[in-house]
């Protein structure tokens, strides 16, 4: 699994990219998960998820609402993942 090669912050971003594929509906991507649930998926803490989401919100990549993350710029989010192994 690719995520094993990533640090905690990058695993959060990678999880969001993967979830974007699942929750894409037309032009909207809304992931209906809590920060705690995202933390479990990424194998990190809710505090790390919160920090990453706030950083991405400040960059205009995501929009946050209670138990929802709207991904506004999936391509930007994916390009921001550093540390992926070369295949």
Backbone bond lengths (Angstrom), bond angles and torsions (degrees), N, CA, C in turn:
res aa  C-N    CA-C-N  psi(-1)  N-CA   C-N-CA  omega(-1)  CA-C   N-CA-C  phi
1 X - - - 1.455 - - 1.523 109.44 -
2 X 1.298 117.14 133.20 1.458 122.99 -175.74 1.520 112.24 -62.02
3 X 1.299 118.58 -37.17 1.462 121.85 -174.15 1.526 113.17 -61.27
4 X 1.323 118.92 -20.81 1.462 121.07 178.73 1.516 112.08 -64.25
5 X 1.313 117.71 -21.35 1.456 122.51 -177.94 1.526 112.64 -88.84
6 X 1.306 117.22 -3.95 1.457 121.65 -172.73 1.521 112.01 -104.75
7 X 1.346 115.79 150.76 1.463 118.89 172.98 1.531 108.78 -75.37
8 X 1.321 117.21 173.13 1.469 121.82 -172.91 1.523 112.74 -57.81
9 X 1.323 117.68 -44.88 1.467 120.22 -178.51 1.526 111.41 -64.48
10 X 1.320 116.48 -39.99 1.461 119.76 179.08 1.526 110.96 -70.57
11 X 1.349 117.77 -31.62 1.473 120.00 176.25 1.522 111.31 -64.94
12 X 1.322 117.18 -34.79 1.469 120.29 176.43 1.525 108.97 -63.75
13 X 1.317 116.23 -47.91 1.471 119.89 179.16 1.529 111.29 -62.04
14 X 1.327 116.60 -43.57 1.464 120.90 179.03 1.534 110.72 -60.91
15 X 1.318 116.81 -42.16 1.466 120.68 178.00 1.519 110.84 -60.83
16 X 1.321 117.04 -42.49 1.469 120.40 178.31 1.525 111.51 -63.39
17 X 1.326 116.97 -40.47 1.472 120.47 178.22 1.528 109.64 -62.03
18 X 1.327 116.70 -44.06 1.463 120.40 179.30 1.533 111.11 -64.88
19 X 1.324 117.02 -42.11 1.461 120.99 178.94 1.528 111.89 -66.75
20 X 1.318 116.92 -30.26 1.470 120.77 178.55 1.521 110.66 -58.74
21 X 1.316 116.46 -37.92 1.466 120.51 178.67 1.529 110.61 -62.61
22 X 1.319 115.95 -40.00 1.462 121.47 -177.36 1.519 112.20 -73.13
23 X 1.326 116.76 -40.95 1.466 121.05 -171.90 1.525 114.24 -99.96
24 X 1.307 118.15 9.85 1.472 120.92 177.70 1.530 108.95 -69.22
25 X 1.324 116.17 127.54 1.461 122.43 176.48 1.524 107.20 -136.35
26 X 1.325 115.25 106.67 1.465 121.43 -174.04 1.523 108.59 59.59
27 X 1.318 118.39 -120.40 1.463 121.16 -179.28 1.521 112.47 -97.72
28 X 1.314 117.85 -0.14 1.465 121.22 -176.70 1.527 110.76 -105.03
29 X 1.327 114.54 142.84 1.459 120.70 173.44 1.521 106.93 -129.23
30 X 1.324 115.99 108.73 1.460 121.31 179.32 1.524 107.77 -124.20
31 X 1.322 115.52 115.35 1.463 121.95 -179.92 1.530 107.50 -94.28
32 X 1.339 117.62 112.30 1.468 121.29 -174.87 1.535 113.71 -89.10
33 X 1.325 116.03 56.15 1.453 120.53 -179.23 1.525 110.26 -125.44
34 X 1.321 116.00 149.52 1.458 120.94 176.31 1.526 109.80 -76.95
35 X 1.320 116.09 166.89 1.457 120.25 176.41 1.524 110.69 -63.27
36 X 1.302 117.14 -35.51 1.465 121.14 177.49 1.534 110.58 -62.85
37 X 1.325 116.48 -43.77 1.466 120.38 178.86 1.525 110.98 -65.32
38 X 1.330 117.03 -40.69 1.460 120.50 176.66 1.527 110.90 -62.90
39 X 1.329 116.36 -39.05 1.467 120.85 178.43 1.528 110.67 -61.51
40 X 1.323 116.82 -42.49 1.463 120.55 178.40 1.525 111.02 -62.28
41 X 1.326 116.67 -43.09 1.463 120.44 179.36 1.520 111.99 -64.25
42 X 1.323 116.50 -38.67 1.464 121.38 -176.69 1.522 112.64 -86.52
43 X 1.318 117.30 -8.04 1.454 120.53 -179.13 1.513 112.91 67.47
44 X 1.328 115.53 43.25 1.465 120.82 -179.42 1.523 109.26 -143.49
45 X 1.315 116.99 -167.73 1.468 121.21 -178.44 1.523 111.45 -96.19
46 X 1.329 115.14 160.06 1.456 119.74 176.19 1.519 110.37 -62.68
47 X 1.332 117.72 -34.67 1.465 121.03 179.06 1.529 111.20 -61.87
48 X 1.322 117.46 -40.15 1.469 120.83 177.43 1.518 110.41 -66.06
49 X 1.327 116.67 -43.54 1.469 120.71 177.88 1.525 109.51 -59.71
50 X 1.321 117.19 -45.72 1.459 121.44 -179.82 1.524 110.92 -58.99
51 X 1.329 116.86 -45.45 1.470 120.87 -179.62 1.533 111.24 -62.33
52 X 1.328 116.73 -46.14 1.460 120.86 -179.31 1.524 110.68 -64.07
53 X 1.323 117.10 -44.91 1.462 120.28 179.90 1.524 111.65 -62.36
54 X 1.317 117.25 -40.36 1.477 120.63 178.27 1.529 110.92 -65.07
55 X 1.338 116.86 -40.09 1.467 120.25 176.64 1.526 110.56 -61.58
56 X 1.323 115.86 -45.53 1.463 120.06 -179.08 1.529 111.34 -68.89
57 X 1.324 116.93 -33.32 1.463 120.01 176.03 1.525 109.98 -65.63
58 X 1.325 117.40 -42.61 1.470 121.49 177.88 1.524 111.59 -61.24
59 X 1.325 116.65 -32.01 1.470 121.45 178.85 1.528 112.68 -82.48
60 X 1.343 117.28 -7.66 1.462 121.06 -179.66 1.522 113.56 81.95
61 X 1.318 117.02 17.24 1.461 121.30 -177.68 1.521 111.36 -87.20
62 X 1.323 117.03 -33.99 1.465 121.68 178.00 1.523 109.38 -131.67
63 X 1.318 115.00 162.32 1.460 123.16 172.77 1.522 106.26 -125.24
64 X 1.321 116.51 132.82 1.464 120.80 -174.97 1.515 112.07 -108.03
65 X 1.342 114.33 137.31 1.455 122.50 170.92 1.512 106.47 -142.28
66 X 1.280 116.47 168.17 1.470 120.25 -177.84 1.530 111.19 -55.08
67 X 1.339 115.99 121.51 1.468 123.56 179.69 1.520 114.05 55.77
68 X 1.346 115.95 27.95 1.459 120.08 178.66 1.517 110.03 -148.47
69 X 1.311 114.48 137.21 1.457 120.54 172.28 1.520 106.12 -123.94
70 X 1.323 116.55 116.24 1.460 120.70 174.32 1.524 107.18 -91.89
71 X 1.310 116.04 123.09 1.457 120.52 179.08 1.520 107.13 -92.71
72 X 1.316 115.46 113.71 1.459 121.88 -175.44 1.529 112.12 -92.15
73 X 1.315 116.32 -31.48 1.465 122.49 -176.73 1.530 109.85 -133.51
74 X 1.334 116.96 77.04 1.465 120.83 -176.73 1.524 111.69 -62.25
75 X 1.314 117.30 -38.41 1.460 120.80 179.75 1.516 111.69 -64.15
76 X 1.323 116.63 -42.11 1.465 120.84 177.57 1.513 110.30 -64.20
77 X 1.322 116.83 -40.92 1.459 121.26 178.27 1.528 110.36 -60.71
78 X 1.325 117.07 -45.68 1.460 121.29 -179.36 1.520 111.61 -65.47
79 X 1.317 117.15 -41.43 1.464 120.22 179.20 1.527 112.14 -66.14
80 X 1.331 117.17 -22.12 1.451 121.19 -179.58 1.516 114.74 -80.97
81 X 1.326 116.89 -1.37 1.467 120.17 -179.50 1.524 108.53 -86.43
82 X 1.321 115.20 112.49 1.459 121.97 178.66 1.523 109.30 -100.83
83 X 1.305 116.47 147.98 1.454 120.14 174.57 1.515 115.08 98.82
84 X 1.338 117.20 6.69 1.463 118.59 177.10 1.518 108.88 -69.20
85 X 1.333 118.15 137.54 1.467 119.95 178.50 1.520 110.42 -70.53
86 X 1.309 116.37 150.45 1.470 120.93 176.83 1.528 108.49 -78.96
87 X 1.317 115.44 132.26 1.471 119.95 178.56 1.503 109.41 -106.36
